[in-house]
């Protein structure tokens, strides 16, 4: 990559998302956070009050602006936060240096989320939160921490299921399509997609697609090369 390409790489990748969709995403995410706050306020409180976790706001971006994303599905959302909670709690308990504990907590959380197939970026923020605010969490004990996390992610998932399926054109969670099902959608070999076709298709999708148009084009071109030469090495 030369210097010019390096500078141009900082340019934002703006997807063809309608302005009304942007407004809708912000509105329903804001409503969801408001309802979450009300639920936490009126749910039965344990020995210590239930509080809203900051990382849930990051999760709201995925759940309500990109509900089709693999990282926004129920298992990544639930598993990612729970695994990261465990990583953050263990590191804050057994590593005295807060900076070292923060690095270990985030690294361990990412590794475990990868290993358990529940990668959810806001989960790493949950791990970091438990380390940075360990002075507040530790005196209250791990049962309270678990109650907070479960109340936050459980309520948010219920809201995601309700809101995303009430909004016209949305479906959540996104069903995984097995390989046999995908085969019937195989593109005829005489059809050649153009970049304009991919751009149009993006405008028909609900929410934000967390991949650039350039990446989609490259994926398509690599897939075509593989179809033409399945036994050979495909070069990007």
C-alpha positions, 0 to 999 in steps of 0.5 A: 500500500502506497502513501496515497492509498494509506491516506485514502483508507481513512475515508469513511465507507458510507453504505447506501442506508436511507435517511429514514432508516437512520432515524428509525435505528436511533429512535428504536435504540433510544426507546429500548434503552429507556425501557431497559432503565425503567425495567431495572428501576422497577424490577425486584432489587437484591441487596444492592440496586440494579444499575444499567451497564454502559456496554449495553449501549454498545450492544444496542447499536448491534441489536437495533441498528444491525440486527442481521449481524452475526455478532448481534444474534442471541448467543453472541449477545448473551454468551459474549457478555457472560463470558466477558463478565467471568474474564473481568471478574477473575482478572480483577480478583487475581491481578493486582495491577489494574492496567495489567488486569485490564489488558488480561481481562480484554484479551481473555474475554476476546479469546473465550468469545472466539473459542465459544463462538460468541464474539460480541464486541461490547462484551470486551467492554463489560470485562474492562468495566469490571476491572476499572470499577472493581473497587465498587463491584468487589465489596458487593460480591459476585452474586450482585454482579451476576444479577446486574449482568443477567438483568441487563442482558436478559431485559435487553434481549427481550426488548430486541425480540419484541421491537425488532419483530414489531418493526415492519420488514425486520426479523430477529433473530436471523435464522442460520441457513444450512448448506443444503438450503443455500444450494437452491439459491446458487447463482446460474453460471451465465449471470454476471453481477456488477457492482451496481447490483450489489449496491442496489441489494444493499439498499434493500437490506434492513439496518446497517451492513457491517461490511464495506461494498468493496469487501462484498465485491472482493468476496464475490470475485473470490467466490467466482474464482473458486467456482471456476477453479475449485481445486486450485489456489485462489489469489485475491 
